Amino acid sequence: MPFLDKLQHWADERPHDTAVVVGSNRLTWVELRDAAAALLGDANPTTVLAEPNSVRFVERYAAAVAGERRCAVLDPEWPAPMIEDVTSRIVEAGTPAGTDLVDGEPSSTFLIGLTSGTTSVPKAFTRSRRSWQASFEASIEFFDLRQDDRTLAPGPLSASLNLYALSECLFAGAAFHTLETFDVGAAHAAITHDGITRLVLAPTALRLLSERGLAGDVDASGLRSIICAGSKLDARTLEAARRWAPHASLYEYYGASELSFVSGTRLAAGEPLDSGGTGIGLPFPGVELRILDDAGQPRPDGGQGNICVRSGMVSNGYLWGDDGQALRCLDGWYTVGDQGFLEEGILHILGRRSDMIITSAKNVYPHEVELALASVPGVDFAVAAGAPDDIRGQKVVAGVVPACGSVTATQLRTGLDGLLARDKWPLQYYLLGELPLTDRGKVSRKIFLDWIKNHDPRAQLLG
């Protein structure tokens, strides 16, 4: 792993500075180095970590990627049989060579990444040490990460967004903070009492922290940067974040676990807010970006197709679960099947091809429906999906969480007028009692459709 040589350096140069904080527990640089080194005698060639956030997790993670070792980080909330199945596929017998806490050969595998899932065995892909070193160098430059920054990533370390933030901070020599479990009050306390300068989180978490922070008068004036990924930021979340943390630059990036960073954008403190849309910035540093059709031919400016990249950050491929579509190479350009277009150099995201709704021979991306609904007054969150339909093949359905009180289907249709083409409007609307979230905290269209199919009380049809 590219951060271990750096960890040794920080432990020698700044031994008693804070390296990692998990809840109320802290590790200095020298404490982290020594604790990880003490675990090397017990480390296997492959370590599987399936446990909640703790300083022990961080120590084990550092030890698990020393030398030529490799690590798989699993969600501890997965069912036990799934964890056992994945573990049996990954773990190798034998004793790793060497007992030093140092980085291994750059081309060697250090991380086994896993897609999220609760009912089927997730796909597994591998990453080289070199790929994340390239990612660190690019993201530190783009996000302007400094050694005096204190980063809070309040989500589970089993999620790639947070695990990367931890690793990036260890590489950069910047303090990393997280929580034992996500809690809005605990996150606010960390921001105000630990002097947090940098947030890394998903848009849904940013909305919660910002709006409740404004309501509770939580001081976020010390935040210098907020970094979001996982889905497109909607206008309401942007506005709330800007009001709550007026001195923070807002960063948004698009990437995929298999590709790493693809594109990103920065909204400086005080810069006027964008009206929203599908644009998500220019290519990330070190990334070449193209839109190609399925035959690998370039699409013209504004033409839709596969979002494809060339960079040193791309993963090695899959250990299992590759159906030939998950990560494809089109004449040296890699894609995970996300669809989009380039317009004057800016990447616009339409969504994953597998999510696309084909209704009456018309292609509709749920992402564009969700962005439009999120802009309707009275809507807090929105999710859209394609439900089976005997006449149309699929029909667009949408679920909304109201900002306060309730909302009617008529209000939603009126609000969409001028925001979304009429042939893309949902045919049915559902009032959601809560967001349909995966075990990783991402909004799930599949769970939403399951609620509809099973007449779950969390999704009530609006007349």
GUPA-462491 format. One line per field, with one value per residue (C-alpha): x negated, y, z; residue number from 1. Coordinates in steps of 0.2 Angstrom, whole numbers, plus 5000, padded with zeros to 4 digits. Layout:
BEGIN
xx	[X_...]
yy	[Y_...]
zz	[Z_...]
resi	[NUM_...]
//
This chain:
BEGIN
xx	[5000_4993_4996_4985_4968_4976_4983_4965_4960_4974_4971_4952_4955_4971_4973_4985_4997_5014_5015_5033_5048_5063_5076_5067_5052_5036_5020_5004_4993_4981_4995_5002_4986_4981_4998_4998_4981_4985_4999_4988_4983_5001_5006_5010_5006_5024_5034_5053_5059_5078_5080_5087_5076_5063_5045_5042_5049_5036_5022_5027_5029_5012_5004_5015_5007_4989_4976_4985_5000_5018_5034_5052_5064_5082_5097_5100_5119_5119_5127_5115_5117_5112_5097_5092_5094_5084_5070_5068_5066_5052_5042_5025_5015_4997_4986_4982_4964_4956_4962_4958_4971_4967_4975_4974_4970_4980_4988_4993_5011_5015_5034_5049_5064_5081_5098_5111_5125_5136_5144_5131_5112_5104_5092_5074_5060_5042_5031_5013_5003_4997_5015_5019_5003_5008_5025_5018_5006_5021_5034_5022_5019_5037_5044_5030_5027_5015_5006_5015_5032_5043_5054_5070_5078_5093_5098_5092_5074_5081_5087_5074_5077_5072_5058_5050_5051_5043_5029_5027_5025_5012_5002_5003_4999_5016_5027_5042_5058_5073_5087_5090_5107_5115_5124_5129_5126_5109_5104_5109_5099_5083_5085_5086_5075_5061_5058_5063_5058_5064_5079_5080_5097_5112_5125_5138_5127_5122_5141_5144_5129_5132_5151_5150_5134_5143_5159_5148_5136_5121_5105_5097_5087_5071_5074_5063_5069_5083_5081_5096_5098_5110_5123_5126_5128_5145_5149_5157_5142_5130_5139_5140_5122_5117_5127_5121_5103_5100_5081_5080_5076_5088_5081_5091_5083_5089_5079_5082_5074_5066_5060_5056_5058_5066_5071_5074_5079_5075_5087_5077_5083_5094_5096_5114_5123_5126_5144_5141_5141_5131_5114_5100_5085_5069_5058_5049_5030_5021_5037_5041_5059_5070_5088_5088_5101_5102_5090_5077_5080_5080_5097_5098_5099_5116_5118_5123_5113_5101_5091_5073_5056_5038_5028_5016_5029_5040_5041_5034_5051_5061_5057_5075_5092_5087_5101_5091_5101_5095_5078_5075_5060_5064_5047_5038_5052_5061_5079_5091_5106_5111_5119_5116_5110_5096_5101_5087_5076_5088_5094_5113_5119_5135_5134_5129_5136_5143_5154_5161_5179_5186_5204_5214_5197_5191_5175_5177_5163_5169_5155_5163_5180_5173_5164_5180_5191_5178_5180_5199_5204_5210_5199_5185_5178_5183_5180_5186_5186_5194_5208_5215_5229_5239_5242_5226_5213_5209_5216_5208_5212_5206_5205_5203_5200_5209_5199_5213_5231_5236_5237_5249_5246_5254_5241_5227_5234_5236_5218_5211_5218_5203_5190_5193_5199_5217_5214_5202_5214_5218_5234_5236_5230_5227_5225_5210_5210_5191_5177_5174_5156_5143_5132_5119_5131_5135_5152_5158_5170_5171_5177_5190_5197_5197_5208_5220_5221_5224_5236_5224_5232_5216_5221_5239_5247_5252_5268]
yy	[5000_5017_5025_5014_5022_5038_5032_5028_5045_5054_5044_5049_5067_5071_5056_5064_5073_5065_5053_5045_5049_5036_5043_5047_5036_5043_5037_5047_5043_5034_5024_5019_5013_5003_4995_4990_4983_4973_4964_4959_4942_4937_4944_4932_4934_4940_4948_4950_4964_4964_4975_4992_5008_5008_5012_4993_4992_5006_4996_4980_4988_4995_4979_4969_4979_4978_4971_4959_4957_4961_4966_4964_4975_4969_4977_4970_4972_4959_4942_4930_4917_4930_4936_4917_4914_4929_4925_4907_4914_4926_4919_4911_4899_4902_4914_4932_4936_4949_4957_4975_4989_4994_4996_4982_4981_4995_4983_4970_4969_4976_4978_4967_4978_4972_4979_4981_4969_4960_4946_4940_4937_4954_4955_4957_4967_4970_4985_4988_4998_5009_5013_5021_5030_5038_5042_5050_5061_5067_5069_5078_5091_5092_5094_5104_5093_5100_5093_5104_5098_5088_5077_5070_5055_5050_5035_5016_5012_4997_5009_5014_5033_5033_5019_5030_5046_5037_5030_5047_5056_5043_5046_5065_5066_5074_5069_5058_5058_5046_5040_5023_5024_5038_5050_5068_5074_5066_5073_5090_5088_5083_5097_5110_5102_5094_5108_5099_5108_5095_5084_5069_5061_5057_5070_5062_5064_5082_5087_5080_5088_5105_5107_5101_5111_5127_5122_5119_5133_5122_5132_5126_5141_5132_5120_5124_5110_5098_5084_5074_5058_5044_5054_5071_5086_5093_5112_5111_5102_5114_5129_5122_5117_5135_5143_5131_5131_5148_5147_5130_5126_5113_5098_5086_5071_5057_5040_5022_5009_5000_5016_5028_5046_5052_5070_5083_5101_5114_5128_5141_5149_5164_5158_5159_5142_5133_5129_5111_5099_5084_5092_5086_5094_5092_5077_5073_5076_5062_5056_5056_5055_5051_5046_5030_5020_5001_4998_5010_5024_5042_5051_5069_5084_5082_5064_5051_5035_5026_5036_5029_5034_5030_5033_5025_5023_5010_4993_4977_4968_4955_4940_4934_4941_4948_4946_4955_4971_4977_4983_4984_4989_4997_4999_5004_5014_5008_5009_5002_5006_5023_5034_5052_5065_5079_5097_5110_5098_5096_5078_5076_5060_5052_5036_5017_5008_4995_5008_5015_5015_5010_5016_5016_5014_5030_5030_5038_5039_5039_5052_5066_5062_5063_5079_5087_5081_5087_5104_5104_5115_5104_5089_5084_5068_5059_5042_5036_5019_5008_4997_4983_4988_4977_4991_5002_4988_4999_5014_5028_5028_5040_5041_5057_5062_5078_5093_5095_5089_5080_5083_5078_5071_5086_5097_5086_5087_5105_5107_5097_5108_5116_5106_5089_5083_5077_5060_5057_5062_5048_5039_5035_5044_5037_5045_5038_5036_5035_5033_5016_5014_5000_4994_5007_5021_5024_5027_5010_5010_4991_4993_5006_4994_4980_4991_4995_4976_4970_4985_4990_5004_5014_5018_5025_5028_5046_5049]
zz	[5000_4995_5013_5024_5019_5022_5039_5044_5039_5048_5064_5063_5059_5069_5081_5094_5082_5079_5065_5067_5078_5079_5090_5107_5103_5095_5088_5086_5071_5081_5090_5074_5066_5082_5084_5065_5066_5081_5071_5057_5065_5064_5047_5034_5015_5013_5028_5028_5038_5042_5057_5062_5063_5077_5079_5080_5062_5056_5064_5056_5040_5040_5045_5032_5017_5022_5010_4997_5008_5002_5011_5008_5017_5019_5026_5044_5041_5027_5032_5040_5026_5013_5023_5025_5007_5002_5014_5008_4990_4995_5009_5004_5014_5019_5027_5020_5017_5028_5044_5040_5039_5022_5005_4993_4975_4966_4953_4966_4972_4989_4989_4985_4982_4983_4976_4989_4991_5003_4994_4981_4982_4977_4962_4968_4959_4963_4964_4963_4975_4960_4955_4972_4973_4957_4964_4980_4970_4959_4973_4985_4971_4965_4983_4989_5004_5017_5032_5044_5037_5049_5038_5044_5034_5045_5036_5038_5033_5024_5010_4997_4999_5017_5016_5002_5013_5027_5016_5007_5024_5029_5013_5015_5033_5038_5053_5049_5059_5058_5070_5077_5069_5058_5069_5065_5082_5084_5067_5072_5089_5079_5068_5081_5095_5085_5073_5057_5041_5028_5025_5014_5013_5001_4996_5007_5023_5018_5017_5034_5042_5033_5036_5054_5057_5051_5062_5077_5074_5073_5069_5053_5049_5051_5036_5021_5010_5007_4996_4989_4978_4975_4966_4959_4971_4969_4971_4988_4996_4988_4994_5012_5012_5006_5020_5034_5029_5020_5020_5012_4994_4988_4978_4968_4958_4948_4949_4950_4961_4946_4938_4953_4949_4932_4933_4946_4949_4962_4968_4978_4993_4988_4970_4964_4965_4949_4944_4944_4929_4924_4922_4934_4929_4919_4918_4934_4935_4926_4917_4898_4895_4880_4875_4864_4857_4859_4844_4852_4840_4847_4849_4844_4856_4865_4858_4871_4874_4886_4898_4895_4903_4901_4917_4929_4942_4934_4943_4938_4934_4943_4953_4951_4945_4928_4916_4902_4905_4922_4916_4898_4888_4871_4862_4878_4885_4900_4905_4918_4907_4914_4900_4897_4885_4884_4880_4879_4889_4903_4907_4910_4918_4913_4923_4922_4907_4917_4926_4910_4908_4891_4890_4874_4865_4873_4884_4901_4914_4932_4936_4926_4933_4951_4948_4941_4955_4968_4962_4964_4979_4994_4989_5001_4992_4976_4968_4951_4943_4929_4934_4922_4911_4899_4886_4887_4892_4907_4915_4925_4943_4957_4975_4985_5003_5007_5014_5027_5029_5013_4994_4980_4963_4955_4964_4958_4940_4940_4947_4934_4920_4911_4921_4912_4895_4897_4889_4904_4918_4930_4928_4946_4962_4979_4996_5005_5024_5022_5009_5001_5006_5004_5018_5012_5014_4995_4988_4980_4965_4967_4985_4980_4967_4979_4991_4977_4972_4990_4995_5008_5019_5017_4999_4998_4981_4978_4969]
resi	[1_2_3_4_5_6_7_8_9_10_11_12_13_14_15_16_17_18_19_20_21_22_23_24_25_26_27_28_29_30_31_32_33_34_35_36_37_38_39_40_41_42_43_44_45_46_47_48_49_50_51_52_53_54_55_56_57_58_59_60_61_62_63_64_65_66_67_68_69_70_71_72_73_74_75_76_77_78_79_80_81_82_83_84_85_86_87_88_89_90_91_92_93_94_95_96_97_98_99_100_101_102_103_104_105_106_107_108_109_110_111_112_113_114_115_116_117_118_119_120_121_122_123_124_125_126_127_128_129_130_131_132_133_134_135_136_137_138_139_140_141_142_143_144_145_146_147_148_149_150_151_152_153_154_155_156_157_158_159_160_161_162_163_164_165_166_167_168_169_170_171_172_173_174_175_176_177_178_179_180_181_182_183_184_185_186_187_188_189_190_191_192_193_194_195_196_197_198_199_200_201_202_203_204_205_206_207_208_209_210_211_212_213_214_215_216_217_218_219_220_221_222_223_224_225_226_227_228_229_230_231_232_233_234_235_236_237_238_239_240_241_242_243_244_245_246_247_248_249_250_251_252_253_254_255_256_257_258_259_260_261_262_263_264_265_266_267_268_269_270_271_272_273_274_275_276_277_278_279_280_281_282_283_284_285_286_287_288_289_290_291_292_293_294_295_296_297_298_299_300_301_302_303_304_305_306_307_308_309_310_311_312_313_314_315_316_317_318_319_320_321_322_323_324_325_326_327_328_329_330_331_332_333_334_335_336_337_338_339_340_341_342_343_344_345_346_347_348_349_350_351_352_353_354_355_356_357_358_359_360_361_362_363_364_365_366_367_368_369_370_371_372_373_374_375_376_377_378_379_380_381_382_383_384_385_386_387_388_389_390_391_392_393_394_395_396_397_398_399_400_401_402_403_404_405_406_407_408_409_410_411_412_413_414_415_416_417_418_419_420_421_422_423_424_425_426_427_428_429_430_431_432_433_434_435_436_437_438_439_440_441_442_443_444_445_446_447_448_449_450_451_452_453_454_455_456_457_458_459_460_461_462_463]
//
